[in-house]
Amino acid sequence: MTWIVILGIIVVSALKLLITTMPTPVVKWFLGKFELHSKLEAAYTEIKKGGETLEGEEKQKFISAFNEATFLKKHYVHSGNEHYFLHPETEEVPYIIHSKIGKHDFKLSVYIYNDYVDVIKQYKKKIQAYTVLSDSLSNTHHIN
């Protein structure tokens, strides 16, 4: 009976130690599953604005600026108000980004304004909207 208690304590202690001291790659992978502002990879990303596809250095600069953008806030999209996010009342032509992370395809609509950037993320049948701050996107890609 004593051995069962001792083995139980050892197993529980080992599990506790394993859970509380997970390796960094495991933690990054787990947190990446819930990340709203995902990092884009050039190899799996296609960017269009007004029907024209960005290529080469311009595409790399855009992806770099997007990845370095600071997350500001999430906008809650409720059923019934999706069209306000998918078709906002603005004259700004969005950047349309088709990308893939892992085995999931998603579409981003990026609306760049003078002082912030609105992003609408569509994947599966879900819509998420959020705002990021990016001086390099706002300054270099904004057309007045």
C-alpha positions as CSV (number, residue, x, y, z in Angstrom):
1,M,0.0,0.0,0.0
2,T,2.9,2.3,0.8
3,W,4.4,1.8,-2.6
4,I,1.2,2.8,-4.4
5,V,1.2,6.1,-2.5
6,I,4.9,6.8,-3.1
7,L,4.5,6.0,-6.9
8,G,1.4,8.2,-7.0
9,I,3.3,11.1,-5.5
10,I,6.2,10.6,-7.9
11,V,3.9,10.5,-10.9
12,V,1.9,13.5,-9.9
13,S,5.1,15.4,-9.1
14,A,6.6,14.5,-12.5
15,L,3.4,15.7,-14.3
16,K,3.3,18.9,-12.3
17,L,7.0,19.5,-13.2
18,L,6.4,18.8,-16.9
19,I,3.4,21.1,-17.1
20,T,4.9,24.0,-15.3
21,T,8.2,23.9,-17.1
22,M,7.3,23.3,-20.8
23,P,9.9,24.0,-23.4
24,T,9.7,27.3,-25.2
25,P,8.8,25.8,-28.6
26,V,5.8,24.0,-27.1
27,V,4.6,27.2,-25.4
28,K,4.9,29.2,-28.6
29,W,3.1,26.5,-30.6
30,F,0.2,26.5,-28.0
31,L,-0.1,30.3,-27.8
32,G,0.1,30.5,-31.7
33,K,-3.1,28.5,-31.8
34,F,-5.0,31.4,-30.2
35,E,-3.1,34.3,-31.8
36,L,-5.3,36.8,-33.5
37,H,-2.6,38.9,-35.4
38,S,-0.8,36.0,-37.1
39,K,2.6,36.5,-38.7
40,L,2.6,36.1,-42.5
41,E,5.2,34.1,-44.5
42,A,6.0,35.4,-48.0
43,A,6.0,31.9,-49.5
44,Y,2.4,31.2,-48.5
45,T,1.0,34.7,-49.0
46,E,-0.6,36.6,-52.0
47,I,-1.3,40.3,-51.7
48,K,-3.5,42.3,-54.0
49,K,-4.7,45.9,-54.1
50,G,-7.3,47.0,-56.6
51,G,-6.7,43.8,-58.6
52,E,-3.0,44.3,-58.9
53,T,-0.7,41.7,-57.2
54,L,2.2,42.9,-55.1
55,E,5.5,41.1,-56.0
56,G,9.1,41.1,-55.0
57,E,10.5,43.7,-52.7
58,E,7.2,45.6,-52.4
59,K,5.6,42.4,-51.1
60,Q,8.4,41.7,-48.7
61,K,8.3,45.3,-47.3
62,F,4.5,45.0,-46.8
63,I,4.7,41.6,-45.1
64,S,7.6,42.8,-42.9
65,A,5.6,46.0,-41.8
66,F,2.5,43.9,-41.2
67,N,4.3,41.4,-39.1
68,E,5.9,44.2,-37.0
69,A,2.6,46.0,-36.4
70,T,1.5,46.3,-32.8
71,F,-1.9,44.9,-31.9
72,L,-4.1,47.6,-30.5
73,K,-7.7,46.3,-30.0
74,K,-10.1,43.6,-31.1
75,H,-13.5,44.6,-32.5
76,Y,-16.3,42.2,-31.6
77,V,-18.2,40.9,-34.6
78,H,-21.7,39.7,-33.8
79,S,-24.0,37.8,-36.1
80,G,-26.0,40.3,-38.0
81,N,-23.3,43.0,-38.2
82,E,-20.7,41.2,-40.3
83,H,-21.5,43.3,-43.4
84,Y,-20.3,46.4,-41.5
85,F,-16.9,44.9,-41.3
86,L,-16.8,43.1,-44.7
87,H,-18.0,46.2,-46.6
88,P,-17.2,49.3,-44.6
89,E,-18.4,52.7,-45.7
90,T,-15.0,54.0,-46.8
91,E,-13.4,55.0,-50.0
92,E,-10.2,53.3,-49.0
93,V,-9.3,50.4,-51.3
94,P,-8.2,47.5,-49.1
95,Y,-5.2,45.2,-49.5
96,I,-6.6,41.7,-49.9
97,I,-4.2,39.0,-48.5
98,H,-4.7,35.3,-49.1
99,S,-2.4,33.3,-46.9
100,K,-2.0,29.9,-45.2
101,I,-0.8,29.0,-41.7
102,G,-0.3,25.3,-41.2
103,K,-3.2,23.7,-43.0
104,H,-5.6,26.6,-42.6
105,D,-6.3,29.1,-45.4
106,F,-7.5,32.6,-44.5
107,K,-8.2,36.0,-46.0
108,L,-7.3,39.4,-44.6
109,S,-8.7,42.7,-45.7
110,V,-6.4,45.4,-44.6
111,Y,-7.6,49.0,-44.6
112,I,-4.8,51.5,-44.0
113,Y,-5.6,54.9,-42.6
114,N,-3.3,57.8,-41.5
115,D,-2.9,56.7,-37.8
116,Y,-4.1,53.1,-37.6
117,V,-4.7,49.9,-39.7
118,D,-8.0,47.9,-39.6
119,V,-7.7,44.2,-40.3
120,I,-10.6,41.9,-41.1
121,K,-9.7,38.2,-40.9
122,Q,-11.9,35.6,-42.5
123,Y,-11.3,31.9,-42.1
124,K,-13.6,28.9,-42.2
125,K,-16.9,30.7,-41.6
126,K,-15.6,33.0,-38.9
127,I,-14.9,36.8,-39.1
128,Q,-12.6,38.6,-36.7
129,A,-11.8,42.3,-36.8
130,Y,-9.0,44.1,-35.1
131,T,-6.9,47.3,-35.2
132,V,-3.1,47.5,-35.3
133,L,-0.6,50.3,-35.2
134,S,2.0,50.5,-37.9
135,D,3.9,53.7,-38.7
136,S,5.6,52.1,-41.7
137,L,2.3,50.8,-43.2
138,S,0.5,54.1,-42.6
139,N,3.3,56.3,-43.9
140,T,4.5,54.3,-47.0
141,H,1.3,52.7,-48.2
142,H,-1.3,55.3,-47.6
143,I,-2.6,57.1,-50.6
144,N,-4.4,60.3,-50.0
